Amino acid sequence: MLWFNIRANQPPNLAKCVIFCHTMITLRINRAWKSQVDLNDGKP
């Protein structure tokens, strides 16, 4: 049963990791895009 519980608990942790990694990458892209816009005086 312990093995089953560990297996059952893996997907939510994996989902949290995926969401966290996706959020960090998105924030990094947004930050880079904003800095790029600032360099171009507001023109994308």
C-alpha positions in Angstrom: 0.0 0.0 0.0 2.9 2.4 0.7 4.1 1.9 -2.9 0.6 2.6 -4.2 0.4 5.8 -2.1 3.7 7.0 -3.4 2.6 6.4 -7.0 -0.7 8.1 -6.3 1.1 11.2 -4.9 3.5 11.6 -7.9 1.1 13.2 -10.5 0.1 16.2 -8.4 3.7 16.9 -7.5 4.7 16.6 -11.2 1.8 18.9 -12.1 3.0 21.5 -9.5 6.6 21.3 -10.9 5.3 21.8 -14.5 3.2 24.7 -13.5 6.0 26.2 -11.4 8.6 25.8 -14.2 6.1 27.2 -16.8 5.4 30.2 -14.6 9.1 30.9 -14.1 9.8 30.7 -17.8 6.9 32.9 -18.7 8.0 35.5 -16.1 11.5 35.4 -17.5 10.2 35.9 -21.1 7.9 38.7 -20.0 10.8 40.4 -18.2 13.0 40.1 -21.2 10.3 41.4 -23.5 9.6 44.4 -21.3 13.3 45.3 -21.1 13.4 44.9 -24.9 10.4 47.3 -25.2 12.1 49.8 -22.8 15.2 49.8 -25.0 13.1 50.5 -28.1 11.3 53.4 -26.3 8.0 51.6 -26.1 7.9 50.2 -29.7 7.6 46.4 -29.8 
